[in-house]
């Protein structure tokens, strides 16, 4: 009983209660199934707030630990080990926050196989929570791979016309990188005689000084980086993302952009930087180069899109490039800004995908050229879309600006990157973001009425749709105007992380 009532165990596995209830419900009771799934996710969110109240922001160490022996055979010391610290607390909260919002968006969008959809979505929440909380590499890998299954079915069963292609591509790309990471995990486990990350961190310095060469450490870094870079996704490993986003149902796109991509950036933060400090410092300029290319490339390709959902999908390549640049600046401003920008991207891009899905339900097209003049017909929709767009492009006063400014500040002064030109070129990406976002907004909402606008009786957002997106807007302004509480949660853990690097 103590195990089940432990806060992080409860937070991780509570969605399974909803899954079990839904399993025994009649498939035709669609609204009842929706309410059970939404209620379960809301209770999970409340538990995440309870975890936050018990979290000591001044403590840089792991907190609320749940550690139990799990697989203890033939010298393999594998633990069920969950814990949270300043590096993960905001991502845990983001996961719990976006899940009920995503489920609420499906109320009229998902009509077929509702029971299956809700089961897969709640299972996905279990996997995502586990990834951010696991402190044993074996357990982490299980959660990491587990998230593939429900997301594969969410895209493959409820996606667009090319959903099977997109789902298989997503699965194969992620699996390819994960195999390399598994080999590296096994190597580390054998060398350190543990998969427990804190214990591994304590033993690795001696091994690096004696039996693990710098070349081997770099190979291990690359093996982990392959899995995480595909998930981010970093240029040039990004090609699965636009297909997955465009074909995924709206809720799938929201959770994919808002949380699943952050599993990659979190992996770099939690494992690459901590486990391989020398390789991290050596690789920082190269990661910064790839991140900078991704920022410019993502922005340029976004401008060329005719499908508004694909435009937002490619913008994620650019925005996550900023996150990677901040992480490998390897200073307090860059890393803290990167973690906050993970949250910002989940809010702004999540809102954009929600809004695109809402108008798609009415028009069944996402082609930019057929819209026009939407502002006059749907002023509430237009206003919220404008706020989300300005947030995405980094307008001062909204959340995106805080993250990008802090990242660029860290990158300009980074000793690890060693070249301020990366930050200077990346800053151009901010301007390019304004170009493609404002271009999209002008074509869809302003100017003369397009084919869709003229021939469809479009309705403005209803109360359910407003309630779905309003919490995201509130946080856009909160972080944009008063980010101090968020930085306070991060600061001690970020300082501890950086203190262990050979800089």
C-alpha positions in Angstrom: 0.0 0.0 0.0 2.9 2.4 0.8 4.2 1.8 -2.7 0.9 2.7 -4.4 0.4 5.8 -2.3 3.8 7.2 -3.0 3.2 10.5 -4.7 5.2 9.9 -7.9 4.0 6.3 -8.3 0.4 7.6 -8.0 1.1 10.4 -10.4 2.6 8.0 -13.0 0.1 5.2 -12.9 -3.2 6.9 -12.0 -4.2 7.1 -15.7 -4.3 3.2 -15.6 -7.3 3.5 -13.3 -9.2 5.3 -16.1 -8.0 2.7 -18.6 -9.4 -0.1 -16.4 -12.7 1.6 -16.0 -13.0 2.3 -19.7 -12.2 -1.3 -20.6 -15.4 -2.5 -18.9 -17.6 0.2 -20.4 -19.9 -0.2 -23.4 -18.2 1.1 -26.6 -21.5 2.9 -27.5 -21.4 5.0 -24.4 -19.1 7.5 -26.0 -19.8 10.5 -23.8 -19.5 8.5 -20.7 -16.1 7.2 -21.9 -15.0 10.8 -22.7 -16.0 11.9 -19.2 -14.1 9.1 -17.5 -10.9 9.8 -19.5 -11.2 13.5 -18.9 -11.9 13.0 -15.2 -9.0 10.7 -14.8 -6.6 13.1 -16.5 -7.9 16.0 -14.3 -7.4 14.0 -11.2 -3.8 13.2 -12.4 -3.3 17.0 -12.9 -4.5 17.6 -9.3 -2.0 15.0 -8.1 0.8 16.8 -10.1 -0.1 20.0 -8.2 0.1 18.1 -4.9 3.5 16.9 -5.9 4.4 20.6 -6.6 3.3 21.6 -3.1 5.7 19.0 -1.7 8.6 20.0 -3.9 11.3 22.1 -2.3 12.6 24.5 -5.0 15.7 25.4 -2.9 16.9 21.8 -3.0 18.9 20.9 -6.1 18.8 17.1 -5.3 16.3 14.4 -6.3 13.1 14.6 -4.2 10.0 12.5 -3.4 12.0 9.4 -4.2 10.3 6.0 -4.7 13.0 3.4 -4.8 12.3 -0.3 -4.6 14.5 -3.3 -5.7 13.0 -4.7 -8.9 15.3 -7.1 -10.8 18.1 -8.4 -8.6 19.5 -11.4 -10.4 23.0 -12.5 -11.5 24.5 -9.2 -10.4 22.0 -7.0 -12.2 20.9 -4.4 -9.8 17.8 -2.8 -11.4 15.5 -0.7 -9.3 12.0 0.7 -9.6 13.2 4.3 -9.0 11.2 7.4 -9.5 12.2 10.9 -8.4 11.8 14.5 -9.4 14.1 17.6 -9.3 14.3 21.1 -10.8 15.2 19.7 -14.2 12.0 17.7 -14.5 9.3 19.3 -12.4 8.1 21.7 -15.0 7.9 18.9 -17.7 5.9 16.7 -15.3 3.5 19.6 -14.7 3.3 20.3 -18.5 2.4 16.6 -19.2 -0.4 16.6 -16.6 -1.6 20.0 -17.8 -1.7 19.3 -21.6 -3.4 15.8 -21.3 -6.9 16.9 -20.2 -6.7 19.9 -22.6 -5.9 17.5 -25.4 -8.8 15.1 -24.4 -11.2 18.0 -24.2 -10.4 18.9 -27.8 -11.5 15.5 -29.0 -15.2 15.9 -27.8 -16.5 16.2 -31.3 -13.4 15.6 -33.3 -13.1 11.9 -32.5 -16.3 9.9 -33.2 -15.0 6.5 -34.3 -13.6 4.0 -31.8 -13.8 6.5 -28.9 -13.1 3.8 -26.3 -9.9 2.7 -28.0 -8.7 6.3 -28.5 -9.1 7.2 -24.8 -7.4 4.0 -23.6 -4.4 4.7 -25.9 -4.2 8.4 -24.8 -4.2 7.6 -21.1 -1.6 4.9 -21.6 0.5 7.5 -23.4 0.3 9.7 -20.4 1.6 6.9 -18.2 4.7 6.5 -20.5 5.4 10.2 -20.7 5.3 10.6 -16.9 7.6 7.6 -16.5 10.2 9.1 -18.9 10.4 12.3 -16.9 10.5 10.6 -13.5 12.6 7.4 -14.0 16.0 7.5 -12.3 17.0 4.0 -13.4 18.2 3.6 -17.0 16.5 0.3 -17.4 13.2 1.7 -16.2 13.7 4.8 -18.3 14.2 2.8 -21.4 11.0 0.8 -20.8 9.0 4.0 -20.4 10.8 5.5 -23.4 9.9 2.6 -25.7 6.4 2.2 -24.2 5.4 5.7 -25.5 5.9 4.5 -29.1 3.0 2.0 -28.9 0.0 4.3 -28.1 1.3 7.1 -30.2 1.7 4.7 -33.2 -1.9 3.7 -32.9 -3.2 7.3 -32.3 -1.6 8.3 -35.6 -2.2 5.1 -37.5 -5.9 4.7 -36.6 -7.2 8.2 -36.2 -4.9 10.2 -38.5 -5.3 11.6 -42.0 -5.1 9.9 -45.4 -1.4 9.0 -45.1 -1.7 8.0 -41.5 -0.2 4.5 -41.8 2.9 5.8 -43.6 3.4 8.5 -41.0 2.9 6.1 -38.1 5.4 3.6 -39.4 7.9 6.3 -40.2 7.6 7.7 -36.7 8.0 4.2 -35.2 11.0 3.2 -37.3 12.9 6.4 -36.8 12.5 6.3 -33.0 13.3 2.6 -32.8 16.5 3.0 -34.8 17.9 5.6 -32.4 16.7 3.7 -29.4 18.6 0.6 -30.3 21.9 2.5 -30.1 20.9 3.9 -26.8 20.1 0.4 -25.5 23.6 -0.8 -26.4 25.1 2.2 -24.5 22.8 1.6 -21.5 24.0 -2.0 -21.3 27.6 -1.0 -21.6 27.2 1.5 -18.7 25.3 -1.0 -16.6 28.0 -3.6 -16.9 30.9 -1.2 -16.3 29.3 0.5 -13.2 27.4 -2.6 -11.9 24.2 -0.5 -11.7 21.5 1.1 -13.8 20.7 3.5 -10.9 21.5 6.9 -12.3 22.7 8.7 -9.1 24.9 5.7 -8.2 26.2 5.6 -11.8 27.1 9.3 -11.6 29.1 8.6 -8.5 31.1 5.8 -10.0 31.7 7.1 -13.5 34.4 9.7 -12.7 36.8 7.0 -11.5 36.0 4.8 -14.5 36.7 7.8 -16.9 40.1 8.2 -15.1 41.0 4.6 -15.5 39.2 2.2 -17.8 36.8 4.2 -20.0 38.7 6.2 -22.6 37.7 9.6 -23.9 36.9 8.0 -27.3 34.6 5.5 -25.6 32.9 8.2 -23.7 32.3 10.1 -26.9 30.9 7.0 -28.6 28.5 6.5 -25.6 27.5 10.2 -25.9 26.7 9.7 -29.6 24.7 6.6 -28.9 22.4 8.4 -26.5 22.4 11.5 -28.7 21.1 9.5 -31.7 18.0 8.5 -29.8 17.4 11.9 -28.4 18.2 13.9 -31.5 15.6 11.9 -33.5 13.0 12.6 -30.9 13.7 16.3 -30.7 14.0 16.3 -33.8 17.3 17.9 -34.7 18.2 18.7 -38.3 18.9 16.5 -40.3 16.9 13.8 -38.4 13.6 15.7 -38.6 11.9 14.3 -41.6 9.5 12.1 -39.7 8.0 15.1 -37.8 6.0 16.9 -40.5 4.4 13.7 -41.6 3.5 12.7 -38.1 2.1 16.1 -37.2 0.0 16.5 -40.4 -1.5 13.0 -40.3 -2.1 12.9 -36.5 -5.5 13.8 -35.0 -5.5 17.2 -33.3 -5.0 15.8 -29.8 -2.1 13.7 -31.0 -0.4 16.7 -32.6 -0.8 18.7 -29.4 0.7 16.0 -27.2 3.4 15.2 -29.8 4.5 18.8 -30.0 3.9 19.7 -26.3 5.4 16.7 -24.6 6.8 13.9 -26.8 9.4 16.1 -28.5 10.5 17.3 -25.1 11.5 13.7 -24.2 14.4 14.2 -26.6 15.6 17.5 -25.2 15.1 16.2 -21.6 17.2 13.2 -22.5 20.1 15.4 -23.5 19.6 17.4 -20.2 19.2 14.4 -17.9 21.6 11.8 -19.4 24.0 13.2 -22.0 25.1 16.2 -20.1 25.3 14.4 -16.7 26.7 11.0 -17.7 29.3 12.2 -20.3 30.7 15.5 -19.1 33.9 15.6 -21.1 32.2 14.5 -24.3 29.4 17.1 -23.7 32.0 19.9 -23.6 33.8 18.5 -26.7 30.5 18.1 -28.6 28.9 21.5 -27.6 30.2 23.5 -30.7 28.9 20.8 -33.0 25.5 20.5 -31.4 25.3 24.3 -31.5 26.1 24.2 -35.2 23.4 21.7 -35.9 20.9 23.6 -33.7 21.7 26.8 -35.6 21.1 25.2 -39.0 17.9 23.7 -37.6 16.7 27.1 -36.5 17.2 28.7 -39.9 16.1 25.7 -41.9 12.9 25.2 -39.9 12.0 28.8 -40.3 12.7 28.9 -44.0 10.8 25.8 -44.8 7.9 26.9 -42.6 7.4 30.0 -44.9 7.2 27.8 -48.0 4.3 25.6 -46.7 0.8 25.8 -48.1 -0.7 23.6 -45.4 -1.1 25.6 -42.1 -0.6 22.5 -40.0 2.6 21.6 -41.8 3.8 25.2 -41.3 3.4 24.9 -37.5 5.1 21.4 -37.7 8.2 22.7 -39.4 8.3 25.7 -37.0 8.9 23.1 -34.2 12.2 22.2 -35.9 13.2 25.8 -35.5 11.9 26.3 -32.0 13.5 23.1 -30.7 16.7 24.3 -32.3 16.7 27.2 -29.8 16.2 24.7 -27.0 19.3 22.7 -28.1 21.3 25.8 -28.5 20.5 26.8 -24.9 21.2 23.4 -23.4 24.7 23.2 -25.0 25.6 26.8 -24.1 26.3 25.0 -20.8 25.8 28.1 -18.7 23.0 29.0 -16.3 21.2 31.4 -18.6 21.2 29.0 -21.6 20.1 25.9 -19.7 17.4 27.6 -17.7 16.1 29.4 -20.8 16.1 26.1 -22.7 14.1 24.3 -20.0 11.6 27.2 -19.9 11.4 27.2 -23.7 10.4 23.6 -23.7 7.4 24.6 -21.7 6.8 27.7 -23.8 6.8 25.6 -27.0 4.3 23.2 -25.5 2.0 26.1 -24.7 2.2 28.1 -27.9 2.5 25.3 -30.5 -0.1 23.3 -28.5 -2.5 26.2 -28.8 -1.8 26.6 -32.5 -2.6 22.9 -33.2 -5.7 23.1 -31.1 -7.0 26.1 -33.0 -6.1 24.7 -36.4 -8.0 21.5 -35.5 -11.1 23.6 -34.4 -11.3 25.3 -37.8 -10.5 22.1 -39.6 -13.6 20.4 -38.0 -15.8 23.0 -39.9 -14.0 23.3 -43.2 -12.1 20.0 -43.6 -9.1 21.7 -45.2 -5.9 23.3 -44.0 -4.8 24.9 -47.2 -3.9 28.5 -46.5 -4.9 29.8 -50.0 -8.6 28.9 -49.5 -9.0 31.1 -46.4 -9.1 34.8 -45.9 -11.1 37.4 -44.0 -11.7 35.0 -41.1 -11.3 37.8 -38.5 -14.6 39.4 -39.3 -16.5 36.1 -39.2 -14.8 34.5 -36.2 -13.4 37.4 -34.0 -12.9 35.2 -30.9 -11.0 32.6 -32.9 -9.0 35.2 -34.6 -8.0 37.0 -31.3 -6.8 33.8 -29.6 -5.0 32.7 -32.8 -3.2 36.1 -32.9 -2.1 35.7 -29.2 -0.8 32.1 -29.9 0.9 33.3 -33.1 2.6 36.2 -31.3 3.7 33.9 -28.5 5.2 31.5 -31.0 7.2 34.2 -32.8 8.6 35.6 -29.5 6.8 38.9 -29.0 7.9 40.7 -25.8 5.2 40.4 -23.1 4.5 36.7 -24.0 6.2 33.5 -23.0 8.2 32.8 -26.2 10.2 36.0 -25.8 11.4 35.1 -22.3 12.7 31.7 -23.4 14.4 32.8 -26.6 16.0 35.9 -25.1 17.5 33.9 -22.2 18.8 31.3 -24.6 20.4 33.9 -26.9 21.9 35.6 -23.8 23.4 32.3 -22.7 24.6 31.4 -26.2 26.4 34.8 -26.7 28.4 34.3 -23.6 29.0 30.6 -23.8 32.5 29.3 -23.3 31.5 25.8 -24.3 30.2 26.9 -27.8 33.1 29.4 -28.1 31.6 31.3 -31.0 29.1 34.1 -30.7 28.2 33.8 -34.4 26.0 30.8 -33.6 23.9 33.0 -31.4 24.0 35.9 -33.9 22.8 33.7 -36.8 20.2 32.1 -34.5 18.8 35.5 -33.7 17.9 35.8 -37.4 15.6 32.9 -36.8 13.5 35.1 -34.5 12.9 37.5 -37.4 12.2 34.7 -39.8 9.6 33.3 -37.4 7.8 36.7 -37.4 7.8 36.5 -41.3 6.2 33.1 -41.6 3.8 33.5 -38.7 2.5 36.9 -39.8 2.3 35.7 -43.4 0.1 32.9 -42.3 -2.0 35.1 -40.2 -2.5 37.7 -42.9 -3.5 35.1 -45.5 -6.0 33.3 -43.2 -7.5 36.1 -41.2 -7.1 39.4 -43.0 -7.6 40.5 -46.6 -10.4 39.5 -49.0 -12.5 36.5 -48.3 -11.3 33.2 -49.7 -13.2 30.3 -51.2 -13.9 28.6 -47.8 -14.8 31.9 -46.1 -17.3 32.8 -48.9 -19.0 29.4 -49.2 -19.1 28.1 -45.6 -21.2 29.4 -42.7 -18.4 29.3 -40.2 -19.1 29.5 -36.5 -16.9 31.2 -33.9 -15.5 29.2 -31.0 -18.1 27.8 -28.6 -17.6 27.7 -24.8 -16.0 24.2 -24.8 -13.4 25.3 -27.4 -12.7 28.5 -25.5 -12.3 26.6 -22.2 -9.9 24.2 -24.0 -7.5 26.9 -25.2 -7.9 29.5 -22.4 -5.6 27.9 -19.9 -2.8 28.0 -22.5 -3.3 31.7 -23.1 -3.2 32.4 -19.4 0.2 30.8 -19.1 1.5 32.6 -22.2 0.9 35.9 -20.4 2.0 34.7 -17.0 5.4 33.5 -18.1 5.7 36.4 -20.5 5.1 39.0 -17.7 6.3 37.3 -14.6 8.7 34.3 -15.2 10.4 34.5 -11.9 8.5 31.6 -10.2 9.4 29.3 -13.1 13.1 30.2 -13.0 13.2 29.8 -9.2 12.1 26.2 -9.6 14.9 25.5 -12.0 17.9 27.5 -10.6 19.3 25.2 -7.9 19.2 22.0 -10.1 20.7 23.9 -13.1 23.5 25.2 -10.9 24.2 21.7 -9.6 24.2 20.2 -13.1 26.7 22.7 -14.5 29.0 22.5 -11.5 29.9 19.0 -12.5 31.1 19.9 -16.0 34.8 20.5 -16.7 34.5 24.1 -17.8 
